[in-house]
Amino acid sequence: MLDLSYTTPKPKVIAGAMQDWELVIGMEIHAQVASNAKLFSGASTTFGAEPNSNVAFVDAAMPGMLPVINDYCVEQAVRTGLGLKAQINLFSAFDRKNYFYPDLPQGYQISQLYHPIVGEGEVLVELAPGVARLVRIERIHLEQDAGKSIHDMDPNMSFVDLNRTGVALMEIVSRPDLRGPDEAAAYVAKLRQILRYLGTCDGNMQNGNLRADVNVSVCRPGQYEKYQATQDFAHLGTRCEIKNMNSMRFIQAAIEVEARRQIAILEDGGSVDQETRLYDPDRNETRSMRSKEEAFDYRYFPDPDLLPLEIDQAWVDTIAASMPELPDAKKARFMADFGLTDYDASVLTADLESAGFFEAVAQGRDGKTAANWVINELFGRLNKEGRAIADSPVTAGQLGGMLDLLAKGEITGKMAKDLFEILWLEGGDPAEQAAKHGMKAVTDTGAIEAALDALIAANPDQVEKAKVNAKLAGWFTGQVLKATGGKANPAVVNAMVAQKLGL
């Protein structure tokens, strides 16, 4: 059972020239739906295709073309809502959001303002063991993405690529519950992790498949508590939106610099204008794009070409029945079933591939030993060589087989490290490779005892020192291991040393 007991962190406090301020952050995450076709057409969503090659007539807004809803995108939105413990609205509808931009052929975006497909939910963001922030989700709505304007290919012209036009997006809107840059980055990371587990978005920020609009405001200490009591946003200060953030590091930096900009204005006696801004990482500053639009600026109205979505609860229940185990539940199970620490379980459940690999290695074996080898040896080597776990030369079966040899005492810990290297470079069956390379632990206690007796007889001074300070008995263990070429089982040698020396 998932333990949801946690301590809520204190808000980030920023010292101004005259007084202290607190940060308030809300986020709108644009997550591209994992689907082979667009929201209202059958055009491909493949990333990296030739410009304007994945464009259907309806995407290009050709006259007479009508949108047709992709029900798989609807299913993916419902699955996401269920993963965020949100209300699924059985009735939702599409609206036209009117604005004019070169990469928006229709002159409007089909979105959901009045009746989104998903209502209120929540995300628990762990910031440290036992410390977490519960972030409320206000809504998730489906909408189509715009195209892409390209300004750096010619000094005199701009180009438009419509491949992304019409791709399905889920806009996940949070309440202003985040209280610091680190929390904002952790929230995006947790949301991306959940979406990847669900298979509803690949979370690739580099390709723009997950983007964040960050709303930042500052208030005096105590004002946020007044907002919580009254739900009056006036207590939170005027917010500014930083658009299209696709890097955790930049999200944190942008929030910090924007907060300090607002504080400087307020302490100078001015007022913050509600506006949309861009973050420039080269100059580490935010710059104004335009005044912040409200809903009426876009002249929303129901899309006349699309009927409302009416879905059956039975269909929602079918999707719910097929939901995978999500990160928090998997982490809790790993800790309970395999005796893992909070940290190790967090590392191993960071993504589905890592969790699946570990579970395959740990099944029927000692979980802590499996976690140690997967995290320290396997992940360490993968990181060093810049490989993904899917490209690991050592499979879960090979690593598990090697741990079986170790558990049976057929190889020592040092041999296991050497065998891991061989498996990484050559592959093969662990037992066969161990035999081929002469890796076999010395299990003959008689041979170990003979070597130890000889050492004791030849080193009476060292014996007396070990009897006074038991830690010095390790010298005998080291010498026996050296004499056996590292093939003796250290645990057996340690026990025999303690027995012989009467420790």
TORZA-356481 format. One record per residue: residue number from 1; z negated, x, y of N, C-alpha, C in turn. Coordinates in steps of 0.1 Angstrom, whole numbers. Layout:
N
   nupa     n_w     n_u     n_v    ca_w    ca_u    ca_v     c_w     c_u     c_v
    NUM       Z       X       Y       Z       X       Y       Z       X       Y
...
END
This chain:
503
   nupa     n_w     n_u     n_v    ca_w    ca_u    ca_v     c_w     c_u     c_v
      1       0       8     -12       0       0       0       0       9      12
      2       8       6      22      10      14      34      -3      12      43
      3      -9      23      47     -21      23      55     -16      23      70
      4     -18      12      77     -13      12      91     -24      15     101
      5     -36      20      96     -46      24     106     -43      37     113
      6     -44      37     126     -40      48     134     -47      48     147
      7     -47      59     154     -52      60     167     -41      60     177
      8     -42      52     188     -31      52     198     -33      64     208
      9     -23      71     210     -24      83     219     -26      79     234
     10     -32      88     242     -33      85     256     -20      87     263
     11     -18      80     274      -5      81     281      -3      95     287
     12       9      99     289      12     112     296       8     110     310
     13       0     119     315      -4     119     330       3     131     336
     14      10     128     348      17     138     355       9     140     369
     15       5     152     372      -2     154     384       8     155     396
     16       6     146     406      14     147     418       8     156     428
     17      13     157     440       7     166     450      -6     160     455
     18      -7     146     455     -18     139     460     -26     132     450
     19     -20     127     439     -27     119     430     -20     120     416
     20     -27     114     406     -21     114     392     -13     102     390
     21      -3     103     381       6      92     378       8      92     363
     22      11      80     358      14      78     344      28      74     342
     23      34      78     331      48      75     327      49      62     320
     24      59      54     322      62      42     315      77      43     311
     25      80      41     298      94      43     293      98      31     284
     26     109      26     286     115      16     277     129      22     273
     27     134      18     262     147      24     257     156      13     252
     28     169      15     254     180       7     248     188      17     240
     29     187      15     227     194      24     217     207      17     213
     30     218      24     215     231      19     211     235      26     197
     31     234      18     187     236      23     173     249      18     168
     32     259      27     165     272      23     159     269      17     145
     33     274       5     142     272      -1     129     281       7     119
     34     275      10     108     282      17      97     291       7      90
     35     303       7      93     313      -2      88     327       4      88
     36     335       1      79     349       7      79     358       1      89
     37     355     -11      93     363     -19     103     355     -22     115
     38     362     -25     126     356     -28     139     350     -42     139
     39     343     -46     149     336     -59     150     345     -71     150
     40     356     -70     156     365     -81     157     379     -79     153
     41     382     -67     146     395     -64     141     393     -56     128
     42     405     -54     121     404     -46     109     408     -32     111
     43     408     -27     124     411     -13     127     400      -4     122
     44     404       8     118     395      18     112     385      23     122
     45     374      27     118     363      33     126     362      48     124
     46     371      54     116     370      68     113     369      76     125
     47     359      85     126     358      94     137     367     106     136
     48     373     110     148     381     122     148     396     120     146
     49     400     107     145     414     104     143     422     107     156
     50     435     108     154     443     111     166     441     100     177
     51     441     104     190     438      94     200     447      82     199
     52     441      70     201     448      57     201     455      54     188
     53     450      59     177     456      56     164     449      45     156
     54     436      43     160     428      33     153     426      21     163
     55     437      15     166     437       4     176     445      -7     171
     56     439     -19     169     446     -31     166     450     -38     179
     57     459     -48     177     464     -55     189     452     -62     197
     58     443     -67     190     431     -73     197     423     -63     204
     59     422     -51     199     414     -40     206     421     -36     219
     60     434     -37     219     442     -33     231     444     -45     240
     61     438     -56     237     439     -68     245     453     -73     248
     62     461     -72     237     474     -78     238     474     -93     240
     63     483     -99     247     483    -113     250     483    -121     237
     64     475    -132     236     475    -141     225     467    -136     213
     65     461    -124     214     453    -119     202     439    -124     203
     66     434    -129     192     420    -135     192     411    -127     183
     67     399    -126     187     389    -118     178     385    -126     166
     68     383    -119     155     378    -125     143     365    -117     138
     69     354    -123     137     342    -116     134     342    -109     120
     70     337     -97     120     335     -90     108     321     -93     102
     71     321    -101      91     308    -105      86     299     -94      81
     72     306     -83      77     298     -72      72     289     -66      83
     73     295     -66      96     287     -61     107     276     -70     110
     74     278     -83     108     266     -92     110     256     -89      99
     75     260     -87      87     250     -84      76     242     -71      80
     76     249     -61      85     243     -48      88     232     -51     100
     77     235     -59     109     226     -62     120     214     -69     114
     78     216     -79     105     205     -86      99     196     -76      91
     79     203     -67      83     195     -57      76     187     -48      85
     80     192     -45      96     185     -37     106     173     -44     111
     81     175     -57     114     164     -65     119     152     -66     109
     82     156     -68      96     146     -69      86     139     -55      85
     83     146     -44      86     140     -31      85     130     -28      97
     84     132     -35     108     123     -34     119     113     -45     120
     85     111     -52     109     101     -63     108     104     -74     120
     86     116     -76     122     120     -85     133     124     -99     129
     87     123    -108     138     128    -122     136     143    -122     135
     88     148    -128     125     163    -130     124     166    -144     129
     89     174    -144     139     178    -157     145     190    -163     137
     90     187    -175     131     198    -181     123     209    -187     132
     91     207    -188     145     217    -192     154     218    -181     165
     92     230    -176     167     233    -166     177     247    -169     183
     93     250    -163     194     263    -166     200     267    -154     208
     94     280    -153     211     286    -142     218     290    -146     232
     95     288    -136     241     291    -139     256     300    -128     261
     96     307    -131     272     315    -121     278     308    -115     290
     97     307    -102     289     301     -94     300     313     -87     308
     98     315     -92     320     327     -89     328     325     -76     336
     99     332     -66     334     333     -55     343     347     -48     341
    100     351     -40     350     364     -34     349     363     -19     349
    101     369     -13     338     369       1     336     381       5     329
    102     387      16     331     400      20     325     400      19     310
    103     388      22     303     387      22     289     383       9     283
    104     383      -2     291     380     -15     286     392     -24     288
    105     401     -24     279     414     -31     281     412     -46     285
    106     402     -53     279     401     -67     281     396     -70     295
    107     389     -61     302     382     -64     314     369     -70     312
    108     365     -71     300     351     -77     296     347     -71     283
    109     334     -71     280     329     -67     268     323     -79     261
    110     326     -81     248     319     -92     240     306     -87     236
    111     295     -94     240     282     -90     237     273    -103     234
    112     260    -101     234     251    -113     232     240    -112     242
    113     240    -120     252     229    -120     262     219    -131     259
    114     224    -144     258     215    -155     257     209    -158     243
    115     217    -155     233     213    -158     219     216    -146     210
    116     207    -136     210     209    -124     202     207    -127     187
    117     213    -119     178     211    -122     164     197    -118     159
    118     191    -109     165     177    -104     161     167    -105     172
    119     156    -111     170     145    -112     180     135    -101     179
    120     122    -104     181     112     -94     183     108     -88     170
    121     106     -74     171     102     -66     159      93     -55     164
    122      92     -45     156      83     -34     159      87     -21     151
    123      83     -10     157      85       3     151      72      11     153
    124      66      16     142      55      25     143      59      39     143
    125      56      46     154      60      60     157      48      69     155
    126      48      77     144      37      86     142      40      99     150
    127      30     103     157      31     115     166      23     127     160
    128      13     124     152       5     134     145      -2     126     134
    129      -7     133     124     -14     126     113     -25     117     119
    130     -24     104     116     -34      94     121     -32      90     135
    131     -22      95     142     -20      92     156      -6      86     158
    132      -5      73     163       8      67     163       9      57     175
    133      21      54     179      24      44     189      32      33     183
    134      27      21     185      34       9     180      44       5     192
    135      57       5     189      66       2     200      72     -12     196
    136      71     -21     205      77     -34     203      92     -35     206
    137      99     -41     197     113     -43     199     115     -57     205
    138     122     -58     216     124     -71     223     135     -79     216
    139     146     -72     212     158     -78     207     168     -68     201
    140     176     -73     193     188     -65     189     200     -74     190
    141     210     -70     197     222     -78     198     234     -70     194
    142     244     -77     189     257     -71     185     267     -71     197
    143     274     -60     199     284     -60     209     295     -50     205
    144     306     -51     212     317     -41     209     316     -29     219
    145     320     -18     214     320      -6     222     332      -5     231
    146     331       3     241     343       5     250     350      18     245
    147     361      21     251     369      33     247     363      45     254
    148     371      56     255     366      68     260     376      74     271
    149     371      76     283     379      83     293     377      98     292
    150     389     105     293     389     119     291     394     126     304
    151     385     134     311     388     139     324     391     154     325
    152     390     161     313     390     175     313     403     181     307
    153     413     173     304     425     178     298     436     181     308
    154     435     176     320     445     178     330     438     178     344
    155     442     187     353     435     187     366     438     175     375
    156     449     168     372     454     158     381     453     144     374
    157     451     143     361     451     130     354     439     128     345
    158     436     116     343     426     112     333     433     105     321
    159     428     106     309     434     100     298     424      90     292
    160     429      80     284     421      70     278     424      70     263
    161     413      71     255     414      70     241     407      57     236
    162     415      48     230     409      35     227     404      34     212
    163     404      45     205     399      45     192     385      38     190
    164     377      41     199     363      35     198     362      21     203
    165     372      16     210     372       3     216     371      -7     204
    166     361     -16     206     359     -27     196     350     -23     184
    167     346     -10     183     336      -6     173     323     -14     175
    168     317     -18     164     305     -26     165     293     -18     168
    169     285     -22     178     273     -16     182     261     -26     180
    170     250     -20     176     238     -28     177     230     -22     189
    171     227     -30     199     218     -25     210     204     -29     207
    172     196     -19     205     182     -22     201     173     -19     214
    173     167     -30     219     160     -29     232     145     -30     229
    174     138     -20     234     124     -19     233     117     -24     245
    175     104     -28     243      95     -30     255      91     -17     261
    176      86     -17     273      82      -5     280      68       0     274
    177      68       4     261      56       8     254      54      23     253
    178      65      30     255      64      45     254      58      51     266
    179      49      61     264      42      67     275      43      82     278
    180      54      88     272      56     102     274      69     106     269
    181      74     118     273      87     123     268      87     126     253
    182      76     131     248      75     134     234      75     121     226
    183      69     111     231      69      98     224      83      92     224
    184      90      93     235     104      88     235     113      95     225
    185     112     108     224     120     115     214     116     112     200
    186     103     110     198      98     107     184     103      92     181
    187     103      84     190     108      70     188     122      70     184
    188     131      77     191     145      78     187     147      84     173
    189     139      94     170     140     101     157     135      91     146
    190     125      83     149     120      74     138     130      63     136
    191     136      58     148     145      47     147     158      52     139
    192     162      64     142     174      69     135     171      71     120
    193     159      75     117     155      77     103     155      63      95
    194     150      53     102     150      40      96     165      35      94
    195     173      36     104     187      32     103     194      39      92
    196     192      52      90     198      60      79     193      55      66
    197     180      53      64     175      47      52     182      34      48
    198     184      26      59     190      12      57     205      13      54
    199     211      24      58     225      26      57     233      18      67
    200     226      14      79     233       6      89     239      14     100
    201     235      27     101     241      36     112     238      50     107
    202     249      58     108     247      72     103     238      81     113
    203     236      76     125     227      82     134     232      95     140
    204     245      98     138     251     110     143     252     110     158
    205     242     117     165     242     117     180     253     125     186
    206     257     136     178     267     145     183     281     138     185
    207     283     128     176     296     120     177     295     108     185
    208     283     106     191     281      94     199     278      82     192
    209     274      83     179     272      71     170     258      66     173
    210     249      73     180     236      69     184     234      74     198
    211     233      65     207     231      69     221     219      61     227
    212     212      67     237     201      61     243     202      59     258
    213     199      48     263     197      46     277     182      45     279
    214     177      54     288     162      55     290     158      50     303
    215     149      40     303     144      34     315     130      41     319
    216     129      47     330     118      55     334     112      49     347
    217      99      48     347      91      45     359      78      51     359
    218      71      52     370      58      58     371      49      48     378
    219      36      49     374      26      40     380      13      47     381
    220       4      42     389      -9      48     390     -18      44     377
    221     -27      53     373     -36      50     362     -43      36     364
    222     -42      28     353     -48      15     354     -38       4     356
    223     -26       7     361     -16      -3     364     -10      -8     351
    224      -9       1     341      -2      -4     328     -11     -14     321
    225     -24     -12     322     -33     -22     316     -32     -35     323
    226     -30     -35     337     -27     -48     344     -14     -55     339
    227      -4     -46     336       8     -52     331       6     -58     317
    228      -2     -52     308      -5     -57     295     -12     -71     296
    229     -21     -72     306     -28     -84     308     -20     -95     313
    230     -11     -92     322      -3    -102     329      12    -103     326
    231      17     -93     319      31     -92     316      40     -92     328
    232      34     -88     339      41     -87     352      46     -72     354
    233      59     -71     353      65     -58     354      63     -51     367
    234      59     -58     378      57     -52     391      46     -41     390
    235      37     -42     381      26     -33     379      32     -19     375
    236      44     -19     369      49      -7     363      57       2     372
    237      60      -3     384      68       5     393      83       2     391
    238      91       7     400     105       5     399     111      15     389
    239     119       9     380     125      18     369     139      22     373
    240     143      34     368     156      39     369     161      41     354
    241     174      38     352     179      40     339     188      52     338
    242     185      61     328     193      73     326     202      70     314
    243     215      70     317     225      65     307     230      76     297
    244     234      70     285     241      78     275     235      91     271
    245     223      91     267     216     103     262     218     105     247
    246     223     116     243     226     118     229     220     131     223
    247     208     135     229     201     147     225     186     144     227
    248     178     147     216     164     145     217     158     154     228
    249     163     167     229     158     176     238     161     172     253
    250     173     167     254     177     163     268     170     150     272
    251     167     141     262     159     129     265     146     133     271
    252     139     142     265     126     147     269     127     153     283
    253     137     162     285     138     169     298     142     159     309
    254     151     150     306     155     140     316     143     131     321
    255     135     127     311     124     119     315     114     126     324
    256     111     139     321     102     147     328     107     149     343
    257     120     153     344     125     155     357     127     143     365
    258     130     132     359     132     119     366     118     114     371
    259     108     116     363      94     111     367      90     119     379
    260      92     132     379      88     140     390      96     137     403
    261     109     133     401     117     129     413     111     116     419
    262     107     107     410     102      94     415      88      96     422
    263      80     105     416      67     108     422      68     114     436
    264      77     123     437      79     130     450      83     120     461
    265      92     110     457      96     100     467      84      91     471
    266      76      87     461      65      78     464      54      85     472
    267      51      97     469      41     104     476      45     108     490
    268      59     108     492      64     111     506      65      98     514
    269      60      87     508      60      74     515      72      66     513
    270      81      70     505      94      63     503      92      53     491
    271     103      47     488     104      37     476     115      41     467
    272     113      39     454     123      42     444     133      31     443
    273     146      34     444     157      24     443     160      22     428
    274     161      10     424     164       7     410     179      10     408
    275     182      20     400     196      24     399     199      30     385
    276     211      32     382     215      39     370     219      54     373
    277     213      63     365     215      77     368     220      85     356
    278     226      96     358     230     105     348     221     118     348
    279     219     124     336     212     136     335     221     148     334
    280     220     158     343     228     170     343     219     181     336
    281     222     185     324     213     195     317     215     209     323
    282     227     212     329     229     225     335     220     227     347
    283     218     217     355     210     218     367     196     212     365
    284     194     206     353     181     200     350     177     190     361
    285     186     180     364     184     170     374     191     157     370
    286     186     146     376     193     134     374     201     131     387
    287     212     124     385     221     121     397     224     106     397
    288     225     100     408     228      86     409     242      83     405
    289     244      73     397     257      68     393     261      55     401
    290     252      46     401     254      33     408     241      25     408
    291     240      15     417     228       7     417     228      -1     404
    292     215      -3     400     213     -10     387     218     -24     387
    293     227     -28     378     232     -42     378     222     -51     370
    294     222     -63     374     214     -73     367     224     -82     360
    295     219     -92     352     228    -100     344     239    -107     352
    296     234    -112     364     244    -120     372     255    -112     378
    297     253     -98     379     264     -90     383     276     -90     374
    298     273     -92     361     283     -92     351     290    -106     348
    299     285    -116     355     290    -130     353     292    -133     339
    300     281    -132     331     281    -136     317     285    -151     315
    301     293    -153     305     295    -167     301     298    -167     286
    302     296    -178     279     299    -179     265     313    -176     262
    303     316    -167     252     330    -164     248     337    -176     242
    304     347    -180     249     354    -192     244     362    -190     231
    305     364    -178     227     372    -175     215     364    -174     202
    306     351    -174     204     342    -172     192     332    -183     191
    307     332    -189     179     322    -199     176     308    -193     175
    308     297    -200     177     284    -194     175     282    -190     160
    309     274    -181     158     270    -176     145     259    -185     139
    310     261    -192     128     251    -199     122     250    -194     107
    311     239    -188     104     237    -182      91     226    -189      84
    312     227    -188      70     217    -195      62     205    -186      59
    313     194    -192      58     182    -184      55     183    -178      41
    314     190    -185      32     192    -180      18     199    -167      18
    315     209    -166      27     217    -153      29     208    -142      34
    316     200    -145      43     190    -136      49     181    -131      38
    317     176    -141      30     167    -137      18     174    -128       8
    318     187    -130       6     194    -122      -3     195    -107       2
    319     197    -106      15     197     -93      21     184     -86      20
    320     173     -94      23     159     -89      22     156     -84       8
    321     161     -91      -2     158     -87     -16     165     -74     -20
    322     175     -70     -12     182     -58     -16     178     -46      -7
    323     167     -48       1     163     -37      11     158     -25       3
    324     161     -13       8     156      -1       2     141       1       6
    325     135      10      -1     121      15       3     123      23      16
    326     115      19      26     117      25      40     107      37      41
    327     110      45      52     103      58      53      87      57      52
    328      81      48      59      67      47      59      61      44      45
    329      68      34      38      63      31      25      66      42      15
    330      77      49      16      80      60       7      70      72      10
    331      67      74      22      57      85      25      43      82      19
    332      39      69      21      26      65      15      26      66       0
    333      37      63      -6      38      64     -21      38      78     -26
    334      45      87     -19      45     101     -22      31     107     -21
    335      23     103     -11      10     108     -10       1     103     -21
    336       3      90     -24      -6      84     -35      -2      89     -49
    337      11      89     -52      16      92     -65      16     107     -68
    338      19     115     -58      20     130     -61       9     138     -54
    339       0     132     -48     -12     139     -42      -8     148     -30
    340       3     144     -23       8     153     -12       0     151       1
    341       0     161       9      -6     160      22       3     151      31
    342      -3     147      42       5     139      52      17     147      57
    343      15     160      60      26     168      65      37     170      54
    344      33     173      42      44     175      32      51     162      29
    345      44     151      29      51     138      26      60     135      38
    346      57     138      50      65     136      61      78     144      61
    347      76     157      57      88     166      56      98     161      45
    348      92     157      34     100     153      22     107     139      24
    349     101     131      32     107     117      35     115     117      48
    350     118     128      54     125     129      67     139     122      65
    351     145     124      54     158     117      51     159     114      36
    352     168     105      33     169     100      20     172     111      10
    353     181     120      14     186     130       5     174     139       0
    354     166     143      10     154     152       7     145     144      -2
    355     142     132       1     132     124      -7     137     122     -21
    356     150     120     -22     156     118     -36     155     131     -44
    357     158     142     -37     158     155     -44     144     158     -49
    358     134     156     -40     121     159     -44     116     151     -55
    359     119     138     -54     114     129     -65     120     132     -78
    360     132     136     -78     139     141     -91     132     153     -97
    361     128     162     -88     121     174     -92     107     171     -97
    362     100     162     -90      86     160     -92      83     150    -104
    363      94     143    -108      92     133    -119      87     139    -131
    364      74     135    -136      69     140    -148      63     154    -146
    365      62     159    -134      57     173    -132      46     172    -121
    366      40     184    -119      29     184    -108      36     183     -95
    367      32     172     -88      38     169     -75      36     180     -64
    368      24     185     -64      21     195     -53      29     208     -55
    369      31     212     -68      39     224     -71      53     221     -68
    370      58     209     -71      72     206     -68      74     206     -53
    371      65     200     -46      66     199     -31      67     213     -25
    372      58     222     -30      58     236     -25      71     243     -27
    373      77     241     -39      90     248     -41     101     242     -33
    374     101     228     -32     112     222     -25     111     225     -10
    375      99     224      -4      98     227      10      99     241      14
    376      92     250       7      91     264      11     103     272       6
    377     106     271      -7     117     279     -12     131     273     -10
    378     133     260     -14     146     254     -12     150     251       2
    379     141     244       9     144     241      23     145     253      32
    380     136     263      29     137     276      36     150     283      34
    381     155     283      22     168     290      20     179     282      26
    382     179     269      25     189     260      30     190     262      46
    383     178     262      52     178     264      67     183     278      70
    384     180     288      63     184     302      66     199     303      65
    385     206     295      56     220     296      54     228     285      61
    386     220     276      68     227     265      75     233     255      66
    387     228     253      55     233     243      45     225     230      45
    388     232     219      42     226     206      40     221     205      26
    389     212     197      23     206     196       9     217     191      -1
    390     227     184       4     238     179      -5     246     191      -9
    391     246     202      -2     253     214      -6     245     225     -12
    392     233     221     -17     224     231     -23     230     237     -36
    393     231     250     -37     235     256     -50     226     253     -62
    394     213     251     -59     203     248     -69     201     233     -70
    395     204     227     -81     202     212     -82     188     209     -85
    396     185     196     -84     171     191     -87     168     194    -102
    397     178     192    -111     176     194    -125     173     209    -128
    398     180     218    -121     177     232    -123     163     236    -118
    399     160     231    -107     147     235    -101     136     229    -110
    400     138     217    -115     128     211    -123     126     218    -137
    401     138     223    -142     137     231    -154     130     244    -152
    402     132     250    -141     125     262    -138     110     260    -137
    403     106     249    -131      92     246    -130      86     243    -143
    404      94     237    -153      89     235    -166      85     249    -173
    405      94     259    -171      91     272    -177      79     278    -171
    406      77     276    -158      65     281    -151      52     274    -156
    407      53     261    -158      41     253    -162      37     256    -176
    408      47     260    -185      44     263    -199      39     278    -200
    409      40     285    -189      36     299    -189      46     308    -195
    410      58     304    -196      69     312    -202      74     322    -192
    411      72     319    -179      76     328    -168      64     328    -158
    412      63     339    -151      52     340    -141      58     335    -127
    413      49     334    -117      53     330    -104      63     340     -98
    414      61     353    -100      70     363     -95      84     361    -102
    415      84     359    -115      96     357    -122     103     344    -117
    416      95     334    -114     101     322    -109     109     324     -96
    417     104     332     -87     111     335     -75     124     343     -78
    418     123     352     -87     135     359     -91     145     350     -98
    419     140     341    -106     149     332    -113     156     322    -103
    420     148     318     -93     154     309     -83     165     316     -76
    421     164     328     -73     175     336     -67     187     337     -76
    422     185     339     -89     196     339     -98     203     325     -99
    423     195     315     -99     201     301    -100     209     298     -87
    424     204     303     -76     211     301     -63     224     308     -63
    425     225     320     -68     237     328     -68     246     326     -79
    426     241     323     -91     249     322    -103     249     308    -109
    427     239     300    -107     238     287    -113     234     289    -128
    428     237     279    -136     233     280    -150     221     273    -154
    429     218     273    -167     206     267    -172     194     276    -170
    430     183     272    -164     171     280    -161     166     288    -174
    431     165     281    -185     159     288    -197     169     299    -202
    432     182     296    -201     192     306    -206     192     318    -196
    433     192     315    -183     192     326    -174     179     334    -175
    434     168     328    -178     155     336    -179     156     345    -191
    435     162     340    -202     163     348    -214     174     359    -212
    436     185     356    -205     195     366    -203     190     378    -194
    437     181     375    -185     176     385    -176     162     391    -180
    438     159     388    -193     146     394    -198     134     389    -191
    439     134     376    -187     122     371    -180     114     363    -190
    440     103     369    -195      94     363    -204      80     368    -202
    441      71     359    -199      58     363    -196      51     368    -208
    442      42     378    -206      35     384    -217      23     374    -221
    443      24     368    -232      14     359    -237       4     365    -247
    444       7     377    -251      -1     384    -261     -14     389    -255
    445     -25     381    -257     -37     385    -250     -42     399    -255
    446     -38     402    -267     -42     415    -273     -37     426    -265
    447     -24     425    -261     -18     436    -253     -24     437    -239
    448     -27     425    -233     -33     424    -220     -47     430    -221
    449     -55     427    -231     -68     432    -233     -69     447    -235
    450     -59     452    -242     -58     466    -245     -56     474    -232
    451     -47     469    -223     -44     475    -211     -56     474    -201
    452     -63     463    -202     -75     462    -193     -86     471    -198
    453     -89     472    -211     -99     481    -216     -97     495    -212
    454     -84     499    -213     -81     513    -209     -84     515    -194
    455     -81     505    -186     -84     507    -171     -98     508    -169
    456    -106     499    -175    -121     499    -173    -127     512    -177
    457    -122     517    -189    -128     530    -194    -124     542    -184
    458    -113     541    -178    -108     552    -170    -113     551    -155
    459    -119     540    -152    -123     538    -138    -137     532    -137
    460    -147     540    -141    -161     534    -141    -166     532    -126
    461    -162     540    -117    -166     538    -103    -161     525     -98
    462    -148     522    -101    -142     509     -97    -149     497    -103
    463    -154     499    -115    -161     488    -122    -174     485    -115
    464    -181     496    -111    -194     494    -104    -191     487     -90
    465    -181     491     -83    -178     484     -70    -175     470     -72
    466    -167     466     -83    -163     452     -85    -175     444     -89
    467    -185     450     -95    -197     442     -99    -206     439     -87
    468    -205     448     -77    -212     446     -64    -204     436     -55
    469    -191     438     -55    -183     429     -47    -172     423     -55
    470    -173     411     -59    -164     405     -69    -149     405     -64
    471    -147     405     -51    -134     405     -46    -126     417     -50
    472    -133     428     -53    -126     441     -56    -121     440     -71
    473    -125     430     -78    -120     428     -92    -105     426     -92
    474    -100     422     -81     -85     420     -80     -77     432     -82
    475     -84     444     -80     -77     457     -83     -73     458     -97
    476     -82     453    -106     -79     454    -121     -67     445    -124
    477     -67     433    -118     -56     423    -121     -43     429    -117
    478     -43     435    -105     -31     441    -100     -26     452    -109
    479     -35     461    -114     -31     472    -122     -25     467    -136
    480     -32     456    -141     -27     451    -154     -13     445    -152
    481     -11     438    -141       2     432    -138      13     443    -137
    482       9     454    -130      18     465    -128      21     471    -142
    483      11     473    -150      13     479    -163      22     471    -172
    484      22     458    -170      31     449    -178      44     445    -171
    485      47     452    -160      59     449    -153      59     436    -147
    486      47     430    -143      47     417    -137      49     406    -147
    487      48     409    -160      51     398    -169      39     391    -175
    488      27     397    -172      15     390    -176      12     378    -168
    489       5     368    -174       2     356    -166     -11     360    -158
    490      -9     359    -144     -21     363    -135     -33     355    -138
    491     -32     342    -142     -44     334    -144     -51     339    -157
    492     -44     343    -167     -50     348    -179     -57     362    -176
    493     -50     370    -169     -56     383    -165     -68     382    -157
    494     -68     373    -147     -80     371    -139     -92     367    -147
    495     -90     357    -156    -101     352    -165    -106     364    -174
    496     -97     372    -179    -101     383    -188    -109     393    -180
    497    -105     396    -167    -112     406    -159    -126     401    -156
    498    -127     388    -152    -140     383    -150    -149     384    -162
    499    -144     381    -174    -152     381    -186    -156     396    -189
    500    -147     405    -188    -150     419    -192    -160     425    -182
    501    -159     421    -169    -168     428    -160    -181     420    -158
    502    -182     408    -165    -194     400    -164    -196     394    -150
    503    -185     390    -144    -185     384    -130    -187     369    -131
END
